[in-house]
Amino acid sequence: MSLPTPHPGLVVRHSYLWHRESRAARESGAKDRPAAVLLVSTISDGPAQRVYLLPITHARPEDEGAAIEIPQAIKRLLNLDAERSWIMIDEVNDFIWPGFDLAPIPGSNPPAFAYGTLPPTFFKTVRDACLALIRQKRLKAVRRDD
């Protein structure tokens, strides 16, 4: 079993902890889900990397400005299901890679942890929209180092 090298746009399976769950004192996500790597930063005192993940959900967002719908063609490229899905751009989980919460994709043999990578043009759209929310101080982060 080998783990992928994290890079922006990589979509992995992760036990994502929503900000609202963290505020309710939960320590782990309710379920594993796809999540997209927004940013990877190298920690200055060693080879470790901090990764920032954006969750992917089937739930239609209440605030449409906080999410970007994933086109069906991209969902097919990543072998995700055909249901409508959104990347939430107003919150992240961050942790030292690989962390405790990566999960294998169901049915993958040998176990795989990554679905693939978002196409560059689509990832740029996601990244730029997320950066706009950061500038507006609307990004919520949940640190998952425990």
C-alpha positions in Angstrom: 0.0 0.0 0.0 1.6 3.3 -1.1 0.4 6.8 -0.3 0.2 9.4 -3.1 2.5 12.5 -2.9 0.3 15.4 -2.0 -0.1 18.2 -4.6 -2.7 20.9 -5.3 -5.7 19.5 -7.0 -5.2 15.9 -5.8 -8.5 14.4 -4.7 -8.1 11.9 -1.8 -10.4 10.0 0.5 -10.4 11.5 4.0 -12.4 11.5 7.2 -13.2 15.1 6.9 -14.2 17.0 10.1 -16.6 19.8 9.3 -16.1 23.1 11.1 -19.5 22.7 12.7 -18.6 19.2 14.0 -15.4 20.5 15.4 -17.2 23.3 17.2 -19.5 20.6 18.7 -16.3 19.0 20.2 -16.2 16.1 17.7 -12.7 14.8 17.1 -13.2 12.8 13.9 -15.4 13.1 10.8 -18.7 11.3 10.6 -17.7 9.6 7.3 -15.0 9.3 4.8 -15.4 11.5 1.7 -13.5 12.8 -1.3 -11.5 16.0 -0.5 -9.3 18.1 -2.8 -5.9 19.3 -1.8 -5.9 23.1 -1.9 -2.3 23.8 -0.7 0.8 21.9 0.4 3.4 23.7 2.5 6.7 22.4 3.6 7.5 22.7 7.3 10.8 24.4 7.8 12.3 22.1 10.3 12.1 18.9 8.2 10.6 17.0 5.4 7.1 17.1 6.7 4.3 18.8 4.7 1.2 20.5 5.9 -1.8 19.8 3.6 -5.0 21.8 3.4 -8.1 19.9 2.1 -11.4 21.2 0.8 -14.3 18.8 1.3 -16.5 17.4 -1.5 -20.2 16.9 -0.7 -23.4 15.8 -2.3 -25.4 18.3 -0.2 -26.4 21.3 -2.1 -24.8 24.3 -0.4 -27.0 26.8 1.4 -24.6 29.6 0.4 -23.8 29.1 -3.3 -20.8 31.5 -2.9 -19.2 29.0 -0.6 -19.1 26.1 -3.1 -18.3 25.2 -6.7 -20.2 22.4 -8.4 -18.0 19.7 -10.0 -18.9 19.1 -13.7 -20.0 15.6 -14.5 -17.1 15.2 -16.9 -14.6 15.8 -14.1 -16.5 13.4 -11.8 -16.2 10.7 -14.5 -12.5 11.5 -14.8 -12.0 10.9 -11.1 -14.4 7.8 -11.0 -16.7 9.6 -8.6 -20.4 8.7 -8.6 -22.9 10.5 -10.9 -24.7 12.4 -8.2 -24.3 16.2 -8.2 -21.4 17.2 -6.0 -19.8 20.5 -4.8 -16.4 21.4 -3.5 -16.9 23.5 -0.4 -14.4 26.5 -0.6 -15.2 28.1 2.7 -13.6 25.6 5.0 -10.5 23.4 5.2 -9.0 20.6 7.3 -5.2 21.0 7.7 -2.8 18.3 8.9 0.7 17.0 8.6 0.7 14.5 5.7 -0.4 11.8 5.6 -2.2 12.2 8.9 -4.5 9.7 10.6 -7.6 10.3 8.5 -6.7 9.3 5.0 -8.9 6.3 4.0 -8.7 3.8 1.2 -11.2 4.2 -1.6 -13.9 1.5 -1.2 -13.3 -1.5 -3.5 -9.8 -0.4 -4.5 -7.4 -3.4 -4.6 -4.6 -2.8 -3.8 -5.9 0.0 -1.5 -5.7 3.4 -3.2 -6.1 6.7 -1.4 -6.4 9.1 -4.3 -9.1 9.4 -7.0 -6.9 11.5 -9.3 -6.2 15.2 -9.9 -8.6 18.0 -10.8 -7.9 19.4 -14.3 -5.7 22.5 -14.0 -8.3 25.0 -15.3 -11.0 23.8 -12.9 -8.5 23.7 -10.0 -7.5 27.3 -10.7 -11.2 28.3 -10.6 -11.5 26.5 -7.2 -8.3 28.0 -5.9 -9.1 31.5 -6.9 -12.6 31.4 -5.4 -11.2 30.1 -2.2 -8.5 32.8 -2.1 -11.3 35.4 -2.5 -13.0 34.0 0.6 -9.7 34.0 2.5 -9.3 37.7 1.6 -12.9 38.2 3.0 -11.9 36.3 6.1 -14.6 33.7 5.4 -12.4 30.6 5.4 -12.8 28.3 8.5 -10.0 25.9 9.3 -10.0 22.8 11.4 -6.5 21.6 12.4 -6.4 17.8 12.5 -3.0 17.2 14.2 -3.8 15.0 17.1 
